[in-house]
Amino acid sequence: MRSATHIALCAAALLVMLLAGSQVTTAVTCTATELAPCASAIFSSSPPSQQCCSKIKEQRPCLCQYLKNPSLRGYVSSPNAKKVATTCGVPIPKC
């Protein structure tokens, strides 16, 4: 009986650690420089790379923040930026 309790406590501790770890990995740091892999696609007509699409998907929660920033708005809302986001399957947010 004692070993069953020990196993249950270990399993509960492992579950707590896994859940805590998943919360840390879902946090996004909003840094516009993370979108650097998309620069060539945004400033030319080249298609976005897989890395670019990954970064846009990762930074999706930050797009409204970028759109509200006067220094970044022009880059994020440009026709090419919208085309890149659409190609990557990321909808342009309405902020």
N, C-alpha and C positions, 0 to 999 in steps of 0.2 A: 504494500500500500504506500509505503514511504517513497519508493522509486516512481510510482505513478504520479504522485504529487510533484516530485522533483522534475519529471518530464513535462508536466503541465506548466509549471512555472517557467522552465526554459523555453517552451514553445510560446508562452505569452510574452516573455522578454524579447524573443526573436521577432515576433509579430510587431511589437511596439517599435523596435529598431527599424524594421522594414518600412513601416508607415511613416516614421519620422524621416527616413532617408528619401522617400518618395516626395515628401513635401519640399525638401531642399532642392531636388532636381527639377521641380516644376516652376520654381521661382525664376523670373526673367529679369536680367539687368538691362534696363533701357539705355543702350549706348548706340547712337547712330552709326558709329564706326563699325559696328558689327555687320552693317549692310555693305561694307566695302567690296565683297565678292560680286555685288550687283552693279558696280559702277560702270563696267564696260557695257552691260546690257541697257542701263538707263541712259547713258550718254551716247550710245550708238544704236544701230538697229540689230545688233547681234542678239541671238536668243540667250535667255538666262541659263547659267550653269546649274547643275544639281546642287552645288554648294550655295549658290545664290538663293535658290528656292528654299533650301533648308533654313538659311538665315532669315528669310522673310517670314517663313512659318514660325520660327522661333521668336522673332521680334513682333509678331502680329499684335500682341497685347499693348505694344508701345506705339503703334502707328498713329493713334489719336494724339498722343503726346507730341509726336513729331509734326503732325499737321498743325498743331496749335503753336508751334515754335516758328516765329517769323523767319529765322535763319534756315530752317529745314523744310518749311512748307513747300517751297518751289520745287525741291528735289522729289519729295514724296508725292506731290500731286501733279507732277508733270505727265504729259501723255505717255511718254516712254515708261515712266515708273508704274503707271496704271496698267500698261500693257504687260510689263514684267510680272506684276502681282497677279494679274488675270491668268497669264501663262502658267504661273506657279500654283494656281488654284487658291489664291488668297484674296478674298473679297476686300474691296476698298471700304474702310469703315465710314459711317456717317456720324461725325462727331458733333 
